[in-house]
Amino acid sequence: QVQLVESGGGLVQAGAPLRLSCAASGRIFGSLHMGWFRQAPGKERQFVAAINRSGSRTAYGDAVKGRFTISRDNAKNTAYLQMNSLKPEDSAVYYCAATVGSSIIPYYTRSSDYEYWGQGTQVTVSS
């Protein structure tokens, strides 16, 4: 079993930065592919970013490319999402996700690829 706990969400103004953290426990963190997803009211869960086990490869959804950065610190069992130049349309509940995955596939972008999920942290961006 893997437990994921997100933190760092809040209410910010458009253009501001925000940094989310995801603390993992229950498994060796270095064995997990990590991802971030978000879900706004009335919308489906959307892929935000992904990072492989070592942190050498990353992927981003089109809506956040150039503004968000995913990273990880395996020594601290923590993944991060640095969000810059936030827009009102970024408002959503942000979820951290993890999967053992495969050493062959560099990263995962589908919610169905992940078997472990955090409770989510709310990000609200005012106009």
Residue pairs with C-beta under 8 A, 6 or more apart in sequence:
1 26
1 27
2 24
2 25
2 26
2 27
2 32
2 98
2 116
3 24
3 25
3 26
3 116
4 22
4 23
4 24
4 96
4 97
4 98
4 116
4 117
4 118
5 22
5 23
5 96
5 118
5 119
6 20
6 21
6 22
6 94
6 95
6 96
6 118
6 119
6 120
6 121
7 20
7 21
7 22
7 23
7 121
8 18
8 19
8 20
8 21
8 121
9 18
9 20
9 94
9 121
9 122
9 123
10 18
10 122
10 123
10 124
11 124
11 126
12 18
12 86
12 123
12 124
12 125
12 126
13 125
13 126
14 86
14 87
14 88
14 125
14 126
14 127
15 85
15 86
16 86
16 125
17 82
17 83
17 84
17 85
17 86
18 83
18 86
18 123
19 80
19 81
19 82
19 83
20 36
20 80
20 81
20 83
20 94
20 96
20 121
20 123
21 78
21 79
21 80
22 34
22 36
22 78
22 79
22 80
22 81
22 96
22 118
23 77
23 78
24 32
24 34
24 77
24 78
24 79
24 98
25 77
27 100
29 72
29 74
29 77
29 78
30 53
30 54
30 74
31 53
31 100
32 53
32 98
32 99
32 100
32 101
32 116
33 50
33 51
33 52
33 53
33 98
33 99
33 100
33 101
33 107
33 108
34 50
34 51
34 70
34 72
34 79
34 96
34 97
34 98
35 47
35 48
35 49
35 50
35 51
35 96
35 97
35 98
35 99
35 107
35 108
35 109
35 113
35 114
36 48
36 49
36 50
36 70
36 79
36 81
36 94
36 95
36 96
36 97
37 45
37 46
37 47
37 48
37 94
37 95
37 97
37 111
38 45
38 46
38 48
38 90
38 92
38 93
38 94
38 95
38 123
39 45
39 46
39 92
39 93
39 95
39 120
40 46
40 91
40 92
40 93
43 92
45 95
45 111
46 61
46 63
46 92
47 61
47 109
47 110
47 111
48 60
48 61
48 64
48 68
48 70
48 81
48 94
49 58
49 59
49 60
49 61
49 64
49 68
49 69
49 70
49 81
50 58
50 59
50 60
50 70
50 107
50 108
50 109
51 57
51 58
51 59
51 70
51 71
51 72
51 79
51 107
52 58
52 106
52 107
53 101
53 103
54 74
55 71
55 72
55 74
57 106
57 107
58 69
58 70
58 107
59 106
59 107
59 109
60 68
60 70
61 109
63 89
64 83
64 90
67 83
67 84
67 85
67 86
68 81
68 82
68 83
68 84
69 81
69 82
69 84
70 79
70 80
70 81
70 82
71 79
71 80
71 82
72 78
72 79
72 80
73 80
79 96
81 94
83 90
83 123
86 123
86 125
87 125
88 125
88 126
88 127
89 125
90 123
90 125
91 123
91 124
91 125
92 122
92 123
93 120
93 121
93 122
93 123
94 120
94 121
94 122
94 123
95 117
95 118
95 120
96 117
96 118
97 111
97 114
97 116
97 117
97 118
98 114
98 115
98 116
98 117
99 108
99 113
99 114
99 115
99 116
100 115
101 108
101 113
108 114
